Amino acid sequence: NHHFLEIMEDIKVQTYGRPRTRPLEVLADPAYDDVKIRQYLRSRTIKSNIPINIRNTKNRKRGRPTRFDSKSYHRRGAIERFFGWLKMRFRRLVIRYERLNVVFKGLLDIACFMVCWKKL
């Protein structure tokens, strides 16, 4: 929960003008189905596309139904495949041997380049 909020606060997408600090929609797995996370996203006018966690159904209270769009959630599979590919090919990134963020970012850039190069 705490890490999710940190990541959301650090988002900065470069545009021609001022950088954007909030995405239009957040796709997350059921582990992020939390009332605090949904309230945070709603307060920043970000659409949440998080499926309901089965473990949390006992504690659910009545109120506004949660939003879930299965068609847009399906796009999340590409990201999961990318992380799976990283785990197979670039073990060094998964284990995080590098202490410096600059070195880690460089290796991540190389891995992304190799993914794109393989697809062409």
ABEGO torsion letter per residue (X at the ends): XAAAAAAAAABBBBBABBBBABBABBBBBAAABBAAAAAAAAAAGBBBBBBBBAAAAAABBBEBBBBBBAAAAAAAAAAAAAAAAAAAABAAAAAGABABAAAAAAAAAAAAAAAAAAAX
